[in-house]
Amino acid sequence: MPSMIGFGLCSSLILIVHFVDAYDPIAFNVYNRQQLTMGRNTPTNVVYDAVYYNHWNAYNPVSGIFTAPSSGLYVFTWTSCVAPRKIFDAEILVNGNRKGLGNCNNEDGSGIVNCANTVPLVLETGDKVNIRTVAANHLHGAGWSSFKGWRVYELMCQRKLK
């Protein structure tokens, strides 16, 4: 059973941190099979269509969106493999709002470049997280570019005892 500790206040409630049970993880690891090409200055939602694992089925490989099944601290990371003279600058969004930005500009390069970004996020149940391009025209496939996320711990509010 996971341990629980209380600290801080959640309005007039006690904030409970519920450390994740190894038998009940919320985690996904997905990648794109095919090379993606897109209009350089047209923001595009990136859909990673192949799944290594998707515990809780919170990542949708059709839409490219992760939906938080519970509130808590999550960590997300994405890797981008980019061909010479190409670019893949992307952002991570929560409910359509930018929470992080990654740069993988290889427009002056002569070899393949691999870039990685990691962002911790506090999410509420139902929050939607996705990767969207900012300036991009290429993303290598065949498993070289990926998107991963996992819950570190769950946050719960409970009424204070009187």
Stockholm file with secondary structure:
# STOCKHOLM 1.0

chainA/1-162         MPSMIGFGLCSSLILIVHFVDAYDPIAFNVYNRQQLTMGRNTPTNVVYDAVYYNHWNAYNPVSGIFTAPSSGLYVFTWTSCVAPRKIFDAEILVNGNRKGLGNCNNEDGSGIVNCANTVPLVLETGDKVNIRTVAANHLHGAGWSSFKGWRVYELMCQRKLK
#=GR chainA/1-162 SS CCCEEEEEEETTEEEEEEECCTTSCCEEEEECSSCBCCCTTSCCBCCCCEEEEEETTCEETTTTEEECSSCEEEEEEEEEEECTTEEEEEEEEETTEEEEEECCEETTCSSCEEEEEEEEEEECTTCEEEEEEEEESCBCCTTSSEEEEEEEEEEEEEECCC
#=GC SS_cons         CCCEEEEEEETTEEEEEEECCTTSCCEEEEECSSCBCCCTTSCCBCCCCEEEEEETTCEETTTTEEECSSCEEEEEEEEEEECTTEEEEEEEEETTEEEEEECCEETTCSSCEEEEEEEEEEECTTCEEEEEEEEESCBCCTTSSEEEEEEEEEEEEEECCC
//
